[in-house]
Amino acid sequence: MCKIVALTLSPSGSVSFCKCCNKYYLEYGNIQMKISKEEMKQMKTTLESIDLNYWFSDSASKGFDTEKIYIDIRPTAVRLRFNKQEFIQLLQLLDTTVEFVEGIASKVENKWHRN
């Protein structure tokens, strides 16, 4: 049976952790992902690498829908679509969660090394 612990919560999403399967449940809007710690960190890195100002100005100059940004989730064929505010909120949720998880891991390691 899964033992799920809530880690972070924002107005538009949350991240929980399952102790049994060692996976994180990222819920944002109508999306739910079951991902590993490394996948969550990679997703955060990928989102941080996107230059929003360039994306929206470049899309506008090419005549594309400037209201949404599309994020490919590799290696799947899934493509997520966010407006600028949704994108920023998702990145903030991931930032908070990764900081929290890394902070806990650091405290556990420090306690383990002292004993």
N, C-alpha and C positions, 0 to 999 in steps of 0.2 A: 504494500500500500504506500502511495506517495506521501511524503512528509514535506509539505510546501510551506516555506517561510517567506513572508512579504519583506522585500528589501527597500524598495523606493517607490514612491507614489507621487504623481503629479496630476494636475487637473485633467490631463488628456491621456494618461497612461500609467503603467506600473511595471515593475520588474519583481518577480518572485523567484525563489530558488527551491528546487526539489532535492532533498538530501539523498533520496534513494537512487535516482538516475543521474545525479550530479549535473543537472541542466538548469538553465535559466529560462523562465517564461517571460518574454517581453510582450506586453500588451499595449498597443497604441492605437487609439481610434477603434477601427473594426479589424485590426490585424493582431494575430497572436503567433509568436514564433517560439519554438522550443530550441534553444541554442546552447552551445558550450561557452565557457568563459572566453576561450580563444576566439570563437566566432563573434561573440559580443564585442570584444576588443577590436577585432578586424573591422566589424561594421562601423564602430566609432571612428576608427582611423580613416576608413573610406569616406564617411560623411564629412569629417574634418578637412579632407583634401579637396572638397568641392568648393570652388569660389562662386558663391551665390551671386555676387554682383556681376561677374563675368557671364555666368549662366543666363541670368535674366536679360542682360543687355544684348548678348549674342543671339539668344532666341528671338528677341524682338527684331533685331536687324535682319534675321532670316525669315521673318513672318510666321514664326511658330507661336503656339499658345504660351504667352509669357506669364500666365497665372500659375502654372504648375511646373514642377521639376520631376523628372523621371529617374528612378534609381533602380538599376538592375541588381538583382540578388543572385549572384553566381554561387554555385554552378547550375542553379535552376533557371527556368525560363520565366521566372516571376519578375515582374516590374512593378515597383511601387510608385505612386504618384502623390506628391505633396505640394501644397502651396508653400510660400516662403515661411510663413509663421509656423505651419505644421512641421516643416523641416527643422527649424530652429528648436522647437519644443522637443522633438524626438532626439536631437543631438544633446540637448540639455539633460534629458532623462538618461541617456547613455553615459554622459559625463558623470552625473551624480552617482549612478550605479557602479561604474568602473572605479571611481574614487573610493566609494564605500567598500567594495569588494577587495580592492587592493589594500585599503587601510586595515581591514579585518585580517587579511592574510599576513600583513606585516606584524600586527600585534601578536598573532598566534606564533609566528616564527620567533619573535623576540622572547616570548614567554617560554617557548620550547628550548631556545638556546640558553636561557638563564638557568633552567633546571637541570 
